[in-house]
Amino acid sequence: MSWRKEALAQPQCPGLHPEAGFIRVEGLGMSFGDRIVLDGVDLDIHRGEVFVIMGPSGCGKTTMMRHLCGLTRPTRGSVVIEGQDVFSLAPSELRTLRLRTGLAFQGGALLGSLSVLENVALPLRENTDLDGEFVLEIARMKLEMVGLLHAADLLPASLSGGMKKRAAIARAIALDPEILFFDEPSAGLDPVTAAEVDNLICKLNQVFGITTIVVTHDLPSAQCIADRVAVFFDGRVAAVGEKEHVWHHQDERIRDFIERRMREADERDMDIATFMAM
């Protein structure tokens, strides 16, 4: 049994009563000069599910997430959330929509001059009229939810990689978002710490029903957290559906990608286990 599996004491997480068509991507295309990054992408993301976007480096998955967040305007096509075309909204409407979302960056993107507590409190200070002490109380609650309350007064430089990830998640959920984005949440983490982050993503989805969109190249993580998976190649969706369907897809590129990721995960776990036994 791998370290990842041993660490996953909680059951895998189904979404809470997914509702189809919550987020709809239609004919999305993005080009930078002559380089096509996204090419006619169609996706349907359900409310309350964990939707994982996978694929090799350079396939367009991070660019896809930036479009879903409303951070990058497409060359063509649309992103529709609850019937609203994100890129047709007025600036004030787009800001309102963005306040319904949270984003946990790959590297955490914590402000180094602020304590962990102040980092989590920042979205509340900037976007609400709540009293300062109440803001701090909410921030403490978010840190407690991710198991990081004991580190509230530390600066980001004092945190481990896993702690930075959890602090970033606490900040991402500060405004109680309906949609939560994760960019490579397990990147750079050992298998046990990665499993803890996976469990936290599952917990947030199960308890609060947050629609969760995760960009990752980590197959064990996707296997744990995903309700449905989309695999990208060359800016296009090569496969999308329930994860077991995608894992057994007949497309040779998908088979090679998945089998290579499985081998890499097994080799990584074996290397760590060998080191710990020394």
C-alpha positions as CSV (number, residue, x, y, z in Angstrom):
1,M,0.0,0.0,0.0
2,S,1.4,3.4,-1.0
3,W,2.0,6.2,1.5
4,R,-0.7,8.2,-0.1
5,K,-3.3,5.5,0.5
6,E,-2.2,4.9,4.1
7,A,-2.7,8.6,4.8
8,L,-6.2,8.7,3.4
9,A,-8.2,7.7,6.4
10,Q,-11.3,9.5,5.2
11,P,-13.5,8.1,2.4
12,Q,-13.3,9.5,-1.1
13,C,-15.5,12.5,-1.6
14,P,-18.5,12.6,-3.9
15,G,-20.0,16.0,-4.6
16,L,-23.1,17.1,-2.9
17,H,-26.0,16.5,-5.3
18,P,-24.3,17.9,-8.4
19,E,-26.4,20.1,-10.6
20,A,-25.5,20.0,-14.3
21,G,-24.8,23.2,-16.3
22,F,-23.7,25.4,-13.4
23,I,-20.6,26.4,-15.4
24,R,-20.7,26.0,-19.1
25,V,-17.8,26.5,-21.5
26,E,-18.7,26.8,-25.2
27,G,-16.3,26.9,-28.1
28,L,-13.6,28.5,-26.0
29,G,-10.5,29.5,-28.0
30,M,-7.3,31.4,-27.0
31,S,-4.4,32.3,-29.1
32,F,-1.2,34.2,-28.5
33,G,-0.1,35.4,-31.9
34,D,0.2,32.2,-34.1
35,R,0.2,29.9,-31.1
36,I,-3.1,28.3,-30.3
37,V,-3.4,27.5,-26.6
38,L,-7.1,26.6,-26.4
39,D,-8.9,25.3,-29.4
40,G,-12.7,25.0,-29.3
41,V,-13.1,23.8,-25.7
42,D,-16.6,22.7,-24.5
43,L,-17.1,21.8,-20.9
44,D,-20.1,21.4,-18.5
45,I,-19.2,21.7,-14.8
46,H,-21.8,20.7,-12.3
47,R,-22.7,22.6,-9.1
48,G,-21.3,20.9,-6.0
49,E,-18.8,18.6,-7.8
50,V,-15.1,18.3,-7.7
51,F,-14.0,18.7,-11.3
52,V,-10.4,18.0,-12.1
53,I,-8.5,19.3,-15.2
54,M,-5.4,17.2,-16.1
55,G,-2.9,16.9,-18.9
56,P,0.8,17.2,-19.7
57,S,2.7,20.5,-19.3
58,G,1.7,23.1,-21.9
59,C,-1.6,21.5,-22.7
60,G,-3.6,24.6,-21.8
61,K,-5.0,23.5,-18.4
62,T,-3.8,26.5,-16.4
63,T,-5.0,28.9,-19.2
64,M,-8.3,27.1,-19.0
65,M,-8.6,27.9,-15.3
66,R,-7.7,31.5,-15.9
67,H,-10.6,31.8,-18.3
68,L,-13.0,30.0,-15.8
69,C,-11.9,32.6,-13.1
70,G,-12.6,35.4,-15.5
71,L,-8.9,36.5,-15.4
72,T,-8.2,36.1,-19.1
73,R,-10.5,37.0,-21.9
74,P,-10.8,34.4,-24.7
75,T,-10.1,35.0,-28.4
76,R,-13.5,33.4,-29.0
77,G,-16.2,31.4,-27.2
78,S,-17.7,31.9,-23.8
79,V,-17.7,30.9,-20.1
80,V,-21.3,31.0,-18.7
81,I,-21.9,30.8,-14.9
82,E,-25.5,30.4,-13.9
83,G,-26.6,31.8,-17.3
84,Q,-24.3,34.8,-17.1
85,D,-21.6,35.1,-19.8
86,V,-18.6,36.1,-17.7
87,F,-17.0,38.2,-20.4
88,S,-20.1,40.1,-21.3
89,L,-20.6,41.4,-17.7
90,A,-20.1,45.0,-16.7
91,P,-17.0,45.6,-14.5
92,S,-19.2,45.9,-11.4
93,E,-21.0,42.7,-12.2
94,L,-17.7,40.8,-12.9
95,R,-16.4,42.0,-9.5
96,T,-19.5,40.6,-7.8
97,L,-19.1,37.3,-9.6
98,R,-15.4,37.1,-8.6
99,L,-16.4,37.7,-4.9
100,R,-18.3,34.4,-5.2
101,T,-15.1,32.6,-6.1
102,G,-11.9,31.7,-4.2
103,L,-8.5,30.8,-5.7
104,A,-5.7,28.9,-4.1
105,F,-2.5,29.5,-6.0
106,Q,0.1,26.9,-6.6
107,G,2.8,28.6,-4.5
108,G,0.4,30.0,-2.0
109,A,1.0,33.6,-3.0
110,L,0.9,34.7,0.6
111,L,2.1,38.3,1.4
112,G,5.4,37.9,3.2
113,S,5.1,41.0,5.4
114,L,1.7,39.9,6.9
115,S,1.1,37.1,9.4
116,V,-0.9,34.1,8.4
117,L,-3.9,35.5,10.3
118,E,-3.5,38.9,8.5
119,N,-3.2,37.1,5.1
120,V,-6.5,35.3,5.7
121,A,-8.2,38.4,7.0
122,L,-7.1,40.5,3.9
123,P,-10.0,39.6,1.6
124,L,-12.5,40.4,4.4
125,R,-10.9,43.8,5.1
126,E,-10.8,44.7,1.4
127,N,-14.3,43.5,0.4
128,T,-16.6,43.9,3.4
129,D,-17.5,46.5,6.0
130,L,-17.2,44.1,8.9
131,D,-15.7,45.3,12.2
132,G,-12.0,44.7,12.5
133,E,-12.2,42.3,15.5
134,F,-15.0,40.4,13.8
135,V,-12.8,40.1,10.7
136,L,-10.0,38.6,12.8
137,E,-12.5,36.2,14.4
138,I,-13.7,34.9,11.0
139,A,-10.1,34.6,9.9
140,R,-9.3,32.5,13.0
141,M,-12.3,30.3,12.2
142,K,-11.0,29.7,8.6
143,L,-7.6,28.8,10.0
144,E,-9.1,26.4,12.4
145,M,-11.0,24.7,9.6
146,V,-7.7,24.0,7.8
147,G,-5.9,23.0,11.0
148,L,-3.6,26.0,11.1
149,L,-4.9,28.1,14.0
150,H,-1.7,27.4,15.9
151,A,0.3,29.2,13.2
152,A,-1.9,32.4,13.1
153,D,0.9,34.7,14.2
154,L,3.7,33.3,12.1
155,L,5.0,34.9,8.9
156,P,4.8,32.9,5.7
157,A,8.6,32.4,5.6
158,S,8.2,30.3,8.8
159,L,5.8,27.8,7.2
160,S,6.4,24.5,5.6
161,G,5.2,23.9,2.0
162,G,2.1,22.1,3.3
163,M,1.3,24.8,5.8
164,K,1.5,27.4,3.0
165,K,-0.9,25.5,0.9
166,R,-3.4,25.3,3.8
167,A,-3.0,29.0,4.6
168,A,-3.7,29.8,1.0
169,I,-6.9,27.6,1.2
170,A,-8.0,29.4,4.4
171,R,-7.6,32.7,2.6
172,A,-9.4,31.4,-0.5
173,I,-12.5,30.5,1.6
174,A,-12.5,33.7,3.7
175,L,-15.5,35.1,1.8
176,D,-17.4,31.8,1.8
177,P,-17.1,31.2,-2.0
178,E,-19.5,29.1,-4.1
179,I,-16.7,28.2,-6.5
180,L,-13.2,27.3,-5.4
181,F,-10.2,27.0,-7.8
182,F,-7.0,25.1,-7.0
183,D,-3.9,25.4,-9.1
184,E,-1.7,22.3,-8.6
185,P,-2.6,21.9,-4.9
186,S,-0.3,18.9,-4.3
187,A,2.7,20.2,-6.3
188,G,6.0,20.1,-4.3
189,L,4.5,18.1,-1.4
190,D,5.5,14.7,-0.1
191,P,2.8,12.0,-0.4
192,V,1.6,12.3,3.2
193,T,1.2,16.1,3.1
194,A,-0.3,15.9,-0.3
195,A,-2.9,13.4,1.0
196,E,-3.7,15.9,3.9
197,V,-4.4,18.6,1.3
198,D,-6.5,16.2,-0.7
199,N,-8.6,15.4,2.4
200,L,-9.1,19.1,3.1
201,I,-10.4,19.6,-0.5
202,C,-12.8,16.7,0.0
203,K,-13.9,18.1,3.4
204,L,-14.7,21.5,2.0
205,N,-16.7,20.0,-0.9
206,Q,-18.6,17.5,1.4
207,V,-19.4,19.9,4.2
208,F,-20.1,23.1,2.3
209,G,-21.0,21.9,-1.2
210,I,-18.5,24.2,-2.8
211,T,-18.1,23.7,-6.5
212,T,-14.4,22.8,-6.8
213,I,-12.2,23.0,-9.9
214,V,-8.7,21.6,-9.6
215,V,-5.9,21.8,-12.1
216,T,-3.3,19.1,-11.4
217,H,-0.9,16.6,-13.0
218,D,-1.0,14.4,-9.9
219,L,-2.9,11.2,-10.7
220,P,-3.2,9.9,-7.1
221,S,-4.6,13.2,-6.1
222,A,-7.1,13.2,-8.9
223,Q,-8.1,9.7,-8.1
224,C,-8.8,10.7,-4.5
225,I,-10.7,13.9,-5.0
226,A,-12.4,13.9,-8.4
227,D,-16.0,13.4,-9.2
228,R,-15.3,14.0,-12.9
229,V,-12.1,14.6,-14.9
230,A,-11.2,16.4,-18.1
231,V,-7.9,15.5,-19.8
232,F,-6.4,18.1,-22.1
233,F,-4.0,17.6,-25.0
234,D,-2.8,20.4,-27.3
235,G,-5.5,22.8,-26.1
236,R,-8.4,20.5,-26.6
237,V,-10.4,18.2,-24.4
238,A,-9.3,14.6,-25.2
239,A,-11.6,13.0,-22.7
240,V,-14.1,14.1,-20.0
241,G,-16.4,12.2,-17.7
242,E,-16.4,10.1,-14.5
243,K,-12.9,9.3,-13.5
244,E,-13.1,5.6,-13.9
245,H,-14.3,6.1,-17.5
246,V,-11.4,8.4,-18.2
247,W,-8.8,6.1,-16.5
248,H,-9.8,3.3,-18.9
249,H,-10.2,5.5,-22.0
250,Q,-8.9,3.9,-25.2
251,D,-7.1,7.0,-26.6
252,E,-3.5,6.0,-26.7
253,R,-2.3,9.5,-25.5
254,I,-4.5,9.3,-22.4
255,R,-3.4,5.7,-21.7
256,D,0.3,6.8,-21.9
257,F,-0.3,9.8,-19.8
258,I,-2.1,8.0,-17.0
259,E,0.2,5.0,-16.9
260,R,3.2,7.2,-16.8
261,R,1.7,9.2,-13.9
262,M,0.9,6.0,-12.0
263,R,4.5,4.8,-12.5
264,E,5.9,8.1,-11.3
265,A,3.7,8.1,-8.2
266,D,4.7,4.5,-7.3
267,E,8.5,5.3,-7.8
268,R,8.1,8.4,-5.7
269,D,6.5,6.5,-2.8
270,M,9.1,3.8,-3.1
271,D,11.9,6.3,-2.9
272,I,10.5,8.0,0.2
273,A,9.8,4.6,1.9
274,T,13.4,3.5,1.2
275,F,14.8,6.7,2.6
276,M,12.7,6.5,5.8
277,A,13.8,2.9,6.3
278,M,17.5,3.9,6.3
